Amino acid sequence: MIKYSRQREAIVQYLTGRTDHPSAESVYQALRQTHPNISLGTVYRNLGVLEENGQLMRIPMDNGSDRFDPNVVPHYHFLCRKCGCLQDVPMTALDSLNQLAQAHIDGIVESHALLFKGVCKRCSEDTK
């Protein structure tokens, strides 16, 4: 059990129900409105604590600005290469993929993360 913190509770409340997968910087900017004394470091530390405790998922991005997802049920994501939006992919995670990979890995496969990349519907319609 982790110790209660007002800042951590504010982060949890902000993330609850979100599907836009905000970055730590986005969380920080949003929370500054109601918690003017919160620091970016505090946001990063608390996101790390929440991730370690299984309360959110970190999605690593190529640009180093990781995104965070409060939905910890195994699922996949789609990243638009034009606008950078990150969306949940509404399909069942394939547990069999772990077993397939296990046959080729000298170690134990515990889980996997899958990120599809392409162009979202909005961006593809903007180019028409």
MMTF fields as JSON, N, C-alpha, C and O atoms, coordinates in Angstrom:
{
  "mmtfVersion": "1.0.0",
  "mmtfProducer": "UNKNOWN",
  "numBonds": 511,
  "numAtoms": 512,
  "numGroups": 128,
  "numChains": 1,
  "numModels": 1,
  "chainsPerModel": [1],
  "groupsPerChain": [128],
  "chainIdList": ["A"],
  "bondAtomList": [4, 2, 8, 6, 12, 10, 16, 14, 20, 18, 24, 22, 28, 26, 32, 30, 36, 34, 40, 38, 44, 42, 48, 46, 52, 50, 56, 54, 60, 58, 64, 62, 68, 66, 72, 70, 76, 74, 80, 78, 84, 82, 88, 86, 92, 90, 96, 94, 100, 98, 104, 102, 108, 106, 112, 110, 116, 114, 120, 118, 124, 122, 128, 126, 132, 130, 136, 134, 140, 138, 144, 142, 148, 146, 152, 150, 156, 154, 160, 158, 164, 162, 168, 166, 172, 170, 176, 174, 180, 178, 184, 182, 188, 186, 192, 190, 196, 194, 200, 198, 204, 202, 208, 206, 212, 210, 216, 214, 220, 218, 224, 222, 228, 226, 232, 230, 236, 234, 240, 238, 244, 242, 248, 246, 252, 250, 256, 254, 260, 258, 264, 262, 268, 266, 272, 270, 276, 274, 280, 278, 284, 282, 288, 286, 292, 290, 296, 294, 300, 298, 304, 302, 308, 306, 312, 310, 316, 314, 320, 318, 324, 322, 328, 326, 332, 330, 336, 334, 340, 338, 344, 342, 348, 346, 352, 350, 356, 354, 360, 358, 364, 362, 368, 366, 372, 370, 376, 374, 380, 378, 384, 382, 388, 386, 392, 390, 396, 394, 400, 398, 404, 402, 408, 406, 412, 410, 416, 414, 420, 418, 424, 422, 428, 426, 432, 430, 436, 434, 440, 438, 444, 442, 448, 446, 452, 450, 456, 454, 460, 458, 464, 462, 468, 466, 472, 470, 476, 474, 480, 478, 484, 482, 488, 486, 492, 490, 496, 494, 500, 498, 504, 502, 508, 506],
  "bondOrderList": [1, 1, 1, 1, 1, 1, 1, 1, 1, 1, 1, 1, 1, 1, 1, 1, 1, 1, 1, 1, 1, 1, 1, 1, 1, 1, 1, 1, 1, 1, 1, 1, 1, 1, 1, 1, 1, 1, 1, 1, 1, 1, 1, 1, 1, 1, 1, 1, 1, 1, 1, 1, 1, 1, 1, 1, 1, 1, 1, 1, 1, 1, 1, 1, 1, 1, 1, 1, 1, 1, 1, 1, 1, 1, 1, 1, 1, 1, 1, 1, 1, 1, 1, 1, 1, 1, 1, 1, 1, 1, 1, 1, 1, 1, 1, 1, 1, 1, 1, 1, 1, 1, 1, 1, 1, 1, 1, 1, 1, 1, 1, 1, 1, 1, 1, 1, 1, 1, 1, 1, 1, 1, 1, 1, 1, 1, 1],
  "groupList": [{"groupName": "MET", "atomNameList": ["N", "CA", "C", "O"], "elementList": ["N", "C", "C", "O"], "formalChargeList": [0, 0, 0, 0], "bondAtomList": [1, 0, 2, 1, 3, 2], "bondOrderList": [1, 1, 2], "singleLetterCode": "M", "chemCompType": "L-PEPTIDE LINKING"}, {"groupName": "ILE", "atomNameList": ["N", "CA", "C", "O"], "elementList": ["N", "C", "C", "O"], "formalChargeList": [0, 0, 0, 0], "bondAtomList": [1, 0, 2, 1, 3, 2], "bondOrderList": [1, 1, 2], "singleLetterCode": "I", "chemCompType": "L-PEPTIDE LINKING"}, {"groupName": "LYS", "atomNameList": ["N", "CA", "C", "O"], "elementList": ["N", "C", "C", "O"], "formalChargeList": [0, 0, 0, 0], "bondAtomList": [1, 0, 2, 1, 3, 2], "bondOrderList": [1, 1, 2], "singleLetterCode": "K", "chemCompType": "L-PEPTIDE LINKING"}, {"groupName": "TYR", "atomNameList": ["N", "CA", "C", "O"], "elementList": ["N", "C", "C", "O"], "formalChargeList": [0, 0, 0, 0], "bondAtomList": [1, 0, 2, 1, 3, 2], "bondOrderList": [1, 1, 2], "singleLetterCode": "Y", "chemCompType": "L-PEPTIDE LINKING"}, {"groupName": "SER", "atomNameList": ["N", "CA", "C", "O"], "elementList": ["N", "C", "C", "O"], "formalChargeList": [0, 0, 0, 0], "bondAtomList": [1, 0, 2, 1, 3, 2], "bondOrderList": [1, 1, 2], "singleLetterCode": "S", "chemCompType": "L-PEPTIDE LINKING"}, {"groupName": "ARG", "atomNameList": ["N", "CA", "C", "O"], "elementList": ["N", "C", "C", "O"], "formalChargeList": [0, 0, 0, 0], "bondAtomList": [1, 0, 2, 1, 3, 2], "bondOrderList": [1, 1, 2], "singleLetterCode": "R", "chemCompType": "L-PEPTIDE LINKING"}, {"groupName": "GLN", "atomNameList": ["N", "CA", "C", "O"], "elementList": ["N", "C", "C", "O"], "formalChargeList": [0, 0, 0, 0], "bondAtomList": [1, 0, 2, 1, 3, 2], "bondOrderList": [1, 1, 2], "singleLetterCode": "Q", "chemCompType": "L-PEPTIDE LINKING"}, {"groupName": "GLU", "atomNameList": ["N", "CA", "C", "O"], "elementList": ["N", "C", "C", "O"], "formalChargeList": [0, 0, 0, 0], "bondAtomList": [1, 0, 2, 1, 3, 2], "bondOrderList": [1, 1, 2], "singleLetterCode": "E", "chemCompType": "L-PEPTIDE LINKING"}, {"groupName": "ALA", "atomNameList": ["N", "CA", "C", "O"], "elementList": ["N", "C", "C", "O"], "formalChargeList": [0, 0, 0, 0], "bondAtomList": [1, 0, 2, 1, 3, 2], "bondOrderList": [1, 1, 2], "singleLetterCode": "A", "chemCompType": "L-PEPTIDE LINKING"}, {"groupName": "VAL", "atomNameList": ["N", "CA", "C", "O"], "elementList": ["N", "C", "C", "O"], "formalChargeList": [0, 0, 0, 0], "bondAtomList": [1, 0, 2, 1, 3, 2], "bondOrderList": [1, 1, 2], "singleLetterCode": "V", "chemCompType": "L-PEPTIDE LINKING"}, {"groupName": "LEU", "atomNameList": ["N", "CA", "C", "O"], "elementList": ["N", "C", "C", "O"], "formalChargeList": [0, 0, 0, 0], "bondAtomList": [1, 0, 2, 1, 3, 2], "bondOrderList": [1, 1, 2], "singleLetterCode": "L", "chemCompType": "L-PEPTIDE LINKING"}, {"groupName": "THR", "atomNameList": ["N", "CA", "C", "O"], "elementList": ["N", "C", "C", "O"], "formalChargeList": [0, 0, 0, 0], "bondAtomList": [1, 0, 2, 1, 3, 2], "bondOrderList": [1, 1, 2], "singleLetterCode": "T", "chemCompType": "L-PEPTIDE LINKING"}, {"groupName": "GLY", "atomNameList": ["N", "CA", "C", "O"], "elementList": ["N", "C", "C", "O"], "formalChargeList": [0, 0, 0, 0], "bondAtomList": [1, 0, 2, 1, 3, 2], "bondOrderList": [1, 1, 2], "singleLetterCode": "G", "chemCompType": "PEPTIDE LINKING"}, {"groupName": "ASP", "atomNameList": ["N", "CA", "C", "O"], "elementList": ["N", "C", "C", "O"], "formalChargeList": [0, 0, 0, 0], "bondAtomList": [1, 0, 2, 1, 3, 2], "bondOrderList": [1, 1, 2], "singleLetterCode": "D", "chemCompType": "L-PEPTIDE LINKING"}, {"groupName": "HIS", "atomNameList": ["N", "CA", "C", "O"], "elementList": ["N", "C", "C", "O"], "formalChargeList": [0, 0, 0, 0], "bondAtomList": [1, 0, 2, 1, 3, 2], "bondOrderList": [1, 1, 2], "singleLetterCode": "H", "chemCompType": "L-PEPTIDE LINKING"}, {"groupName": "PRO", "atomNameList": ["N", "CA", "C", "O"], "elementList": ["N", "C", "C", "O"], "formalChargeList": [0, 0, 0, 0], "bondAtomList": [1, 0, 2, 1, 3, 2], "bondOrderList": [1, 1, 2], "singleLetterCode": "P", "chemCompType": "L-PEPTIDE LINKING"}, {"groupName": "ASN", "atomNameList": ["N", "CA", "C", "O"], "elementList": ["N", "C", "C", "O"], "formalChargeList": [0, 0, 0, 0], "bondAtomList": [1, 0, 2, 1, 3, 2], "bondOrderList": [1, 1, 2], "singleLetterCode": "N", "chemCompType": "L-PEPTIDE LINKING"}, {"groupName": "PHE", "atomNameList": ["N", "CA", "C", "O"], "elementList": ["N", "C", "C", "O"], "formalChargeList": [0, 0, 0, 0], "bondAtomList": [1, 0, 2, 1, 3, 2], "bondOrderList": [1, 1, 2], "singleLetterCode": "F", "chemCompType": "L-PEPTIDE LINKING"}, {"groupName": "CYS", "atomNameList": ["N", "CA", "C", "O"], "elementList": ["N", "C", "C", "O"], "formalChargeList": [0, 0, 0, 0], "bondAtomList": [1, 0, 2, 1, 3, 2], "bondOrderList": [1, 1, 2], "singleLetterCode": "C", "chemCompType": "L-PEPTIDE LINKING"}],
  "groupTypeList": [0, 1, 2, 3, 4, 5, 6, 5, 7, 8, 1, 9, 6, 3, 10, 11, 12, 5, 11, 13, 14, 15, 4, 8, 7, 4, 9, 3, 6, 8, 10, 5, 6, 11, 14, 15, 16, 1, 4, 10, 12, 11, 9, 3, 5, 16, 10, 12, 9, 10, 7, 7, 16, 12, 6, 10, 0, 5, 1, 15, 0, 13, 16, 12, 4, 13, 5, 17, 13, 15, 16, 9, 9, 15, 14, 3, 14, 17, 10, 18, 5, 2, 18, 12, 18, 10, 6, 13, 9, 15, 0, 11, 8, 10, 13, 4, 10, 16, 6, 10, 8, 6, 8, 14, 1, 13, 12, 1, 9, 7, 4, 14, 8, 10, 10, 17, 2, 12, 9, 18, 2, 5, 18, 4, 7, 13, 11, 2],
  "groupIdList": [1, 2, 3, 4, 5, 6, 7, 8, 9, 10, 11, 12, 13, 14, 15, 16, 17, 18, 19, 20, 21, 22, 23, 24, 25, 26, 27, 28, 29, 30, 31, 32, 33, 34, 35, 36, 37, 38, 39, 40, 41, 42, 43, 44, 45, 46, 47, 48, 49, 50, 51, 52, 53, 54, 55, 56, 57, 58, 59, 60, 61, 62, 63, 64, 65, 66, 67, 68, 69, 70, 71, 72, 73, 74, 75, 76, 77, 78, 79, 80, 81, 82, 83, 84, 85, 86, 87, 88, 89, 90, 91, 92, 93, 94, 95, 96, 97, 98, 99, 100, 101, 102, 103, 104, 105, 106, 107, 108, 109, 110, 111, 112, 113, 114, 115, 116, 117, 118, 119, 120, 121, 122, 123, 124, 125, 126, 127, 128],
  "secStructList": [7, 7, 7, 7, 7, 2, 2, 2, 2, 2, 2, 2, 2, 2, 2, 6, 6, 7, 7, 1, 7, 7, 5, 2, 2, 2, 2, 2, 2, 2, 2, 6, 6, 6, 7, 6, 6, 7, 7, 2, 2, 2, 2, 2, 2, 2, 2, 2, 2, 2, 2, 2, 6, 6, 1, 1, 3, 3, 3, 7, 7, 6, 6, 1, 7, 7, 3, 3, 3, 1, 7, 7, 1, 1, 7, 3, 3, 3, 3, 3, 6, 6, 6, 7, 7, 3, 3, 3, 3, 7, 1, 7, 7, 7, 6, 2, 2, 2, 2, 2, 2, 2, 6, 6, 7, 1, 1, 7, 7, 7, 7, 7, 7, 7, 3, 3, 3, 3, 7, 7, 2, 2, 2, 2, 2, 2, 6, 7],
  "xCoordList": [0.849, 0.0, 0.893, 1.823, 0.608, 1.406, 0.77, -0.448, 1.623, 1.175, 0.343, 0.653, -0.715, -1.591, -0.846, -0.045, -1.124, -0.57, -1.631, -2.26, -1.829, -2.826, -2.471, -3.343, -1.176, -0.749, -1.013, -1.489, -0.703, -0.934, -2.42, -2.823, -3.24, -4.688, -5.186, -6.068, -4.639, -5.022, -4.645, -5.403, -3.491, -3.057, -4.0, -4.413, -4.341, -5.264, -6.606, -7.166, -7.131, -8.419, -8.358, -9.295, -7.259, -7.106, -7.075, -7.666, -6.402, -6.251, -7.466, -7.698, -8.233, -9.362, -10.333, -10.821, -10.596, -11.545, -10.989, -11.685, -9.748, -9.155, -8.757, -8.339, -8.897, -8.469, -7.478, -7.128, -7.02, -6.122, -4.642, -3.785, -4.32, -2.949, -2.01, -1.094, -2.229, -1.407, 0.031, 0.321, 0.922, 2.312, 2.39, 1.431, 3.53, 3.731, 3.62, 3.068, 4.142, 4.077, 2.633, 2.274, 1.806, 0.383, -0.333, -1.142, -0.033, -0.631, -0.223, -1.059, 1.06, 1.582, 0.874, 0.425, 0.773, 0.134, -1.326, -1.805, -2.03, -3.443, -3.6, -4.494, -2.74, -2.875, -2.419, -2.842, -1.577, -1.122, -2.279, -2.202, -3.349, -4.518, -5.144, -5.554, -5.213, -5.841, -4.835, -5.184, -3.598, -2.535, -1.297, -0.333, -1.32, -0.246, 1.144, 2.144, 1.226, 2.523, 3.094, 4.187, 2.37, 2.863, 4.03, 4.019, 5.027, 6.182, 6.153, 5.509, 6.861, 6.964, 7.63, 7.239, 8.623, 9.29, 8.331, 8.401, 7.431, 6.425, 5.507, 5.157, 5.12, 4.266, 5.001, 4.44, 6.25, 7.034, 7.169, 6.95, 7.525, 7.693, 6.399, 6.404, 5.299, 4.025, 3.527, 2.921, 3.768, 3.42, 4.224, 3.696, 5.489, 6.329, 5.807, 5.777, 5.393, 4.833, 3.55, 3.349, 2.694, 1.435, 1.69, 0.991, 2.694, 3.052, 3.581, 3.158, 4.493, 5.059, 3.987, 4.118, 2.933, 1.855, 0.738, -0.309, 0.952, -0.009, -1.266, -2.28, -1.222, -2.41, -2.475, -3.509, -1.383, -1.399, -0.299, 0.608, -0.398, 0.542, 1.331, 0.764, 2.644, 3.514, 3.66, 3.92, 3.489, 3.647, 4.857, 4.764, 5.977, 7.182, 7.0, 6.482, 7.424, 7.348, 8.763, 9.719, 8.879, 10.165, 10.826, 12.053, 10.021, 10.577, 10.953, 11.399, 10.778, 11.149, 10.078, 10.241, 8.995, 7.913, 6.856, 5.831, 7.131, 6.232, 4.817, 4.598, 3.872, 2.463, 1.949, 2.555, 0.831, 0.32, -1.144, -1.939, -1.478, -2.808, -3.333, -2.705, -4.471, -5.027, -5.676, -6.01, -5.852, -6.43, -5.301, -4.53, -5.202, -4.109, -4.467, -3.646, -5.68, -6.052, -5.237, -5.169, -4.614, -3.805, -4.581, -5.647, -4.013, -4.611, -3.539, -2.429, -3.874, -2.923, -3.248, -4.323, -2.286, -2.429, -2.073, -1.345, -2.617, -2.33, -1.826, -2.459, -0.68, -0.075, -0.108, 0.394, -0.706, -0.729, 0.618, 1.063, 1.253, 2.564, 2.47, 3.485, 1.268, 1.101, 0.78, 1.502, -0.287, -0.704, -0.237, -0.295, 0.219, 0.719, -0.342, -0.033, -1.6, -2.639, -2.372, -1.899, -2.685, -2.491, -3.85, -4.511, -4.264, -5.609, -5.539, -4.623, -6.521, -6.668, -7.164, -7.962, -6.695, -7.179, -8.172, -7.792, -9.438, -10.465, -10.444, -11.374, -9.369, -9.277, -8.691, -7.996, -8.967, -8.478, -6.976, -6.469, -6.264, -4.824, -4.599, -5.317, -3.622, -3.363, -2.357, -1.148, -2.865, -1.983, -1.084, 0.03, -1.572, -0.786, 0.509, 1.451, 0.559, 1.774, 2.929, 4.082, 2.628, 3.666, 4.267, 5.485, 3.421, 3.907, 4.712, 5.73, 4.256, 4.997, 6.392, 7.37, 6.485, 7.772, 8.652, 9.868, 8.05, 8.804, 9.661, 10.753, 9.173, 9.908, 11.209, 12.077, 11.352, 12.52, 13.379, 14.339, 13.038, 13.719, 14.325, 13.683, 15.574, 16.247, 15.943, 16.744, 14.805, 14.322, 12.837, 12.302, 12.186, 10.763, 9.97, 10.186, 9.063, 8.195, 7.042, 6.311, 6.889, 5.813, 4.659, 3.505, 4.976, 3.941, 4.508, 5.679, 3.656, 4.104, 3.299, 2.203, 3.868, 3.184, 3.267, 4.304, 2.199, 2.152, 1.624, 0.565, 2.379, 2.016, 1.935, 2.942, 0.736, 0.545, 0.812, 0.475, 1.408, 1.696, 1.11, 1.09, 0.636, 0.06, -0.511, 0.024, -1.604, -2.258, -3.693, -4.422, -4.092, -5.452, -6.478, -6.121, -7.738, -8.819, -8.865, -9.011, -8.742, -8.807, -7.685, -7.933, -6.475, -5.346, -5.465, -5.092, -5.988, -6.127, -7.218, -7.128, -8.246, -9.294, -8.808, -9.285, -7.869, -7.312, -6.501, -6.34, -5.991, -5.161, -5.978, -5.426, -7.282, -8.138, -8.542, -9.26],
  "yCoordList": [-1.183, 0.0, 1.245, 1.353, 2.158, 3.377, 4.458, 4.515, 5.295, 6.377, 7.376, 7.67, 7.893, 8.865, 10.174, 10.613, 10.781, 12.083, 12.852, 12.305, 14.126, 14.945, 15.085, 15.037, 15.261, 15.408, 14.131, 14.188, 12.982, 11.713, 11.511, 11.053, 11.85, 11.725, 12.629, 12.233, 13.825, 14.744, 14.151, 14.272, 13.518, 12.887, 11.746, 11.617, 10.92, 9.8, 10.33, 9.809, 11.363, 11.928, 12.488, 12.321, 13.151, 13.716, 12.612, 12.764, 11.523, 10.451, 9.53, 8.924, 9.423, 8.491, 8.778, 9.896, 7.744, 7.846, 8.456, 8.505, 8.923, 9.543, 8.46, 7.365, 8.794, 7.873, 8.536, 7.968, 9.747, 10.48, 10.252, 10.773, 9.493, 9.111, 10.309, 10.457, 11.163, 12.372, 12.072, 11.027, 13.004, 12.943, 13.513, 14.114, 13.324, 13.901, 15.419, 16.05, 15.999, 17.452, 17.931, 18.971, 17.177, 17.528, 17.435, 18.297, 16.387, 16.231, 17.416, 18.008, 17.756, 18.866, 20.175, 20.899, 20.482, 21.728, 21.78, 22.831, 20.668, 20.639, 20.809, 21.522, 20.162, 20.216, 21.539, 21.898, 22.255, 23.557, 24.526, 25.443, 24.318, 25.2, 25.107, 26.117, 23.898, 23.691, 23.456, 23.573, 23.127, 22.869, 23.67, 23.096, 24.985, 25.839, 25.529, 25.914, 24.846, 24.536, 23.185, 22.81, 22.457, 21.157, 21.378, 22.313, 20.512, 20.632, 19.508, 18.477, 19.734, 18.706, 17.457, 16.338, 17.64, 16.504, 15.675, 14.446, 16.34, 15.646, 14.825, 13.693, 15.392, 14.659, 13.418, 12.322, 13.58, 12.43, 11.36, 10.179, 11.759, 10.784, 10.031, 8.809, 10.759, 10.112, 9.229, 8.187, 9.623, 8.739, 7.45, 6.371, 7.55, 6.366, 5.46, 4.239, 6.062, 5.286, 4.586, 3.41, 5.293, 4.707, 3.573, 2.56, 3.748, 2.679, 1.459, 0.335, 1.669, 0.565, -0.202, -1.407, 0.489, -0.147, -0.669, -1.087, -0.649, -1.219, -0.407, -0.939, 0.891, 1.727, 2.464, 3.038, 2.451, 3.014, 2.374, 1.734, 2.56, 1.982, 3.108, 4.118, 2.924, 3.868, 3.364, 2.183, 4.267, 3.918, 4.696, 5.905, 4.027, 4.727, 5.256, 4.556, 6.477, 7.114, 7.314, 7.47, 7.308, 7.489, 8.817, 8.903, 9.854, 11.176, 11.344, 12.419, 10.289, 10.334, 10.888, 10.837, 11.412, 11.958, 10.877, 10.845, 9.988, 8.872, 9.354, 10.461, 8.504, 8.802, 7.823, 6.776, 8.166, 7.377, 7.018, 7.828, 5.78, 5.234, 4.648, 3.751, 5.136, 4.569, 3.197, 2.517, 2.795, 1.485, 0.455, 0.382, -0.341, -1.297, -2.694, -3.609, -2.86, -4.125, -4.248, -3.288, -5.413, -5.537, -5.148, -5.69, -4.194, -3.75, -3.079, -2.831, -2.788, -2.225, -0.76, -0.258, -0.096, 1.329, 1.608, 0.852, 2.731, 3.229, 4.657, 5.483, 4.949, 6.278, 6.876, 6.28, 8.062, 8.765, 9.452, 10.225, 9.175, 9.761, 11.226, 11.922, 11.702, 13.111, 14.004, 14.968, 13.701, 14.583, 14.1, 14.852, 12.863, 12.339, 11.823, 11.477, 11.762, 11.237, 9.752, 9.018, 9.347, 7.959, 7.417, 7.962, 6.338, 5.803, 4.352, 3.621, 3.939, 2.523, 1.808, 2.355, 0.582, -0.254, -1.235, -2.049, -1.166, -1.998, -3.442, -3.903, -4.136, -5.557, -6.284, -5.681, -7.554, -8.353, -8.553, -8.875, -8.362, -8.625, -10.121, -10.946, -10.459, -11.85, -12.478, -12.308, -13.204, -13.887, -14.892, -15.161, -15.445, -16.434, -15.837, -16.571, -14.513, -13.864, -14.069, -14.187, -14.111, -14.393, -15.777, -15.941, -16.769, -18.128, -18.228, -18.919, -17.539, -17.553, -16.953, -17.498, -15.85, -15.206, -16.067, -16.117, -16.736, -17.554, -18.597, -18.926, -19.112, -20.135, -19.588, -20.363, -18.269, -17.651, -16.851, -16.195, -16.908, -16.077, -16.947, -17.861, -16.649, -17.342, -16.587, -15.769, -16.86, -16.17, -16.453, -17.362, -15.679, -15.888, -14.676, -13.567, -14.875, -13.8, -13.672, -14.63, -12.465, -12.217, -11.422, -11.599, -10.548, -9.734, -9.125, -9.31, -8.403, -7.693, -6.409, -6.276, -5.475, -4.219, -4.051, -4.321, -3.614, -3.481, -2.103, -1.688, -1.399, -0.058, -0.048, -0.214, 0.147, 0.29, 1.749, 2.648, 1.99, 3.352, 3.559, 2.638, 4.761, 5.08, 6.486, 7.379, 6.675, 7.981, 7.819, 6.95, 8.661, 8.57, 9.038, 9.633, 8.765, 9.118, 10.619, 11.047, 11.429, 12.88, 13.38, 14.186, 12.911, 13.353, 12.849, 13.55, 11.623, 11.108, 11.867, 12.017, 12.347, 13.147, 14.56, 15.18, 15.082, 16.414, 16.482, 17.558, 15.343, 15.33, 15.127, 15.167, 14.911, 14.681, 15.993, 16.001],
  "zCoordList": [0.0, 0.0, 0.0, 0.8, -0.883, -0.941, -0.065, 0.108, 0.471, 1.337, 0.535, -0.619, 1.159, 0.504, 0.26, 1.085, -0.879, -1.216, -1.998, -2.903, -1.644, -2.356, -3.82, -4.687, -4.096, -5.487, -6.282, -7.416, -5.686, -6.378, -6.615, -7.684, -5.62, -5.78, -6.905, -7.668, -7.018, -8.096, -9.453, -10.415, -9.531, -10.788, -11.142, -12.294, -10.164, -10.402, -10.884, -11.848, -10.221, -10.622, -12.038, -12.819, -12.364, -13.706, -14.769, -15.838, -14.481, -15.465, -15.569, -16.616, -14.497, -14.477, -15.621, -15.782, -16.401, -17.499, -18.772, -19.786, -18.74, -19.935, -20.931, -20.556, -22.202, -23.255, -24.199, -25.234, -23.846, -24.746, -24.433, -25.148, -23.391, -23.081, -22.961, -23.769, -21.962, -21.839, -21.428, -20.845, -21.741, -21.298, -19.883, -19.398, -19.224, -17.89, -17.962, -17.061, -19.028, -19.191, -19.309, -18.756, -20.026, -20.162, -18.82, -18.479, -18.063, -16.736, -15.861, -15.177, -15.887, -15.102, -15.463, -14.575, -16.749, -17.185, -16.742, -16.318, -16.833, -16.438, -14.925, -14.47, -14.154, -12.699, -12.102, -11.003, -12.798, -12.295, -12.102, -11.285, -12.857, -12.739, -11.346, -10.774, -10.811, -9.507, -8.383, -7.209, -8.728, -7.753, -8.176, -8.68, -7.975, -8.49, -7.931, -8.536, -6.795, -6.202, -6.639, -6.214, -7.478, -7.926, -8.89, -9.692, -8.801, -9.696, -10.73, -10.538, -11.816, -12.852, -12.281, -12.614, -11.431, -10.787, -9.958, -9.966, -9.24, -8.438, -9.333, -8.999, -10.461, -11.403, -11.909, -11.902, -12.348, -12.828, -11.743, -12.011, -10.53, -9.443, -9.169, -9.015, -9.109, -8.802, -9.937, -9.686, -11.165, -12.287, -12.193, -12.462, -11.817, -11.629, -10.527, -10.681, -9.408, -8.294, -8.736, -8.434, -9.438, -9.915, -10.901, -10.885, -11.759, -12.698, -11.938, -12.207, -11.0, -10.218, -9.456, -9.241, -9.048, -8.301, -9.195, -8.7, -10.508, -11.435, -11.629, -12.081, -11.293, -11.42, -12.751, -13.095, -13.496, -14.84, -15.661, -15.13, -16.96, -17.915, -18.568, -18.984, -18.654, -19.366, -20.798, -21.027, -21.754, -23.162, -23.685, -23.898, -23.892, -24.361, -25.785, -26.655, -26.008, -27.316, -27.867, -27.108, -29.182, -29.842, -29.477, -29.421, -29.227, -28.931, -27.463, -27.061, -26.649, -25.25, -24.325, -23.106, -24.865, -24.049, -23.837, -24.518, -22.874, -22.621, -22.353, -21.861, -22.685, -22.457, -21.404, -21.175, -20.767, -19.652, -19.871, -20.348, -19.509, -19.738, -18.427, -17.865, -17.931, -16.704, -16.911, -15.941, -18.151, -18.458, -18.461, -19.418, -17.395, -17.269, -17.774, -17.703, -18.281, -18.903, -20.194, -20.962, -20.451, -21.666, -22.925, -23.214, -23.66, -24.917, -25.763, -25.292, -27.001, -27.946, -28.243, -27.912, -28.876, -29.177, -30.634, -31.278, -31.135, -32.479, -32.341, -31.685, -32.964, -32.935, -34.333, -35.286, -34.448, -35.731, -35.939, -35.09, -37.046, -37.332, -37.734, -37.77, -38.035, -38.426, -37.232, -36.974, -36.504, -35.411, -34.035, -33.062, -33.951, -32.689, -31.742, -30.602, -32.192, -31.3, -31.034, -31.901, -29.827, -29.407, -29.007, -28.124, -29.663, -29.457, -29.021, -29.398, -28.216, -27.902, -29.142, -29.903, -29.348, -30.439, -29.822, -28.981, -30.229, -29.599, -30.099, -30.761, -29.766, -30.097, -28.893, -28.076, -28.788, -27.681, -27.8, -28.874, -26.691, -26.675, -26.886, -26.321, -27.682, -28.041, -27.078, -27.235, -26.081, -25.137, -25.845, -25.397, -26.954, -27.694, -28.247, -28.543, -28.387, -28.868, -27.888, -28.305, -26.599, -25.604, -25.821, -25.762, -26.071, -26.285, -27.583, -27.632, -28.633, -29.893, -29.716, -30.228, -29.006, -28.766, -27.865, -28.049, -26.903, -25.946, -26.655, -26.191, -27.765, -28.514, -29.103, -29.504, -29.16, -29.785, -28.806, -29.209, -27.54, -26.55, -25.467, -24.95, -25.13, -24.043, -22.752, -22.3, -22.175, -20.996, -20.852, -21.487, -20.025, -19.771, -20.242, -19.753, -21.178, -21.657, -20.674, -20.422, -20.121, -19.158, -19.763, -19.373, -20.718, -21.338, -22.617, -22.949, -23.317, -24.515, -24.655, -24.11, -25.397, -25.715, -27.221, -27.827, -27.81, -29.255, -29.612, -29.143, -30.451, -30.891, -32.411, -33.098, -32.922, -34.357, -34.721, -33.951, -35.873, -36.317, -37.699, -38.515, -37.962, -39.26, -39.245, -38.587, -39.976, -40.073, -39.59, -40.067, -38.639, -38.093, -39.124, -40.141, -38.856, -39.771, -40.025, -41.17, -38.963, -39.123, -40.043, -40.94, -39.825, -40.664, -42.097, -43.038, -42.266, -43.629, -44.386, -45.604, -43.682, -44.333, -44.636, -45.587, -43.849, -44.068, -45.355, -45.93, -45.81, -47.006, -48.282, -49.381, -48.144, -49.323, -49.955, -50.955]
}
